[in-house]
Amino acid sequence: MNSIVVVYHSGYGHTQRMAQAVAEGAQAELLAIDAEGQLPEGGWDKLAAASTIVLGTPTYMGGPSWQFKKFAEASSKPWFAQGWRNKLFAGFTNSASMNGDKGQTISYLMHLAMQHGGLWVGTGMMPANTKAASRNDLNHMGGFAGALATTPSDASAAEMATGDLDTARAFGQRVREQAQRLSA
């Protein structure tokens, strides 16, 4: 049986809301990294038992939050034992700016997964890049390697674009489908 864990850090609630949408689509368990960069008790065991790990972090100053980086550095223990080798991985991020260097963050997440010997799942979605496209279309941000969202800095988590949350949910479904294919 596939178990999918969405491990994420959220500074202001936007990335948490995105994580919830990914988890809904993937039928996954959520695992939050706290404000000190720590997992809750039993968190490392949940990741060890998972067949798929979805990584999520806001993009701050052109990369992942320091809390997520602290988690990533602590993952050197499973790395040394090759504990996450051949697991399926995917990733997502949110930032306040349209670009906001989200690609750098997704690249960081993908490289972390590759260091662990993992297999990466992208969005598999075409971008919404026509004149008729609206902010609430699927994949309006045009993410291929991972799901991307943009939330203005003065917007609450409740004000996130429906299209970004729908994209996150569809991305979660794709992750679940790929996990099922891999286990078949």
Secondary structure, DSSP 8 states (H G I E B T S, - for coil): ---EEEEEE-SSSHHHHHHHHHHHHHT-EEEEE-TTS---TTHHHHHHH-SEEEEEEEEETTEE-HHHHHHHHHTHHHHHTTTTTT-EEEEEEEESSSSTTHHHHHHHHHHHHHHTT-EE---------STT--TTSTTTT--SSSEEEE--TT--GGG--HHHHHHHHHHHHHHHHHHHHHH-
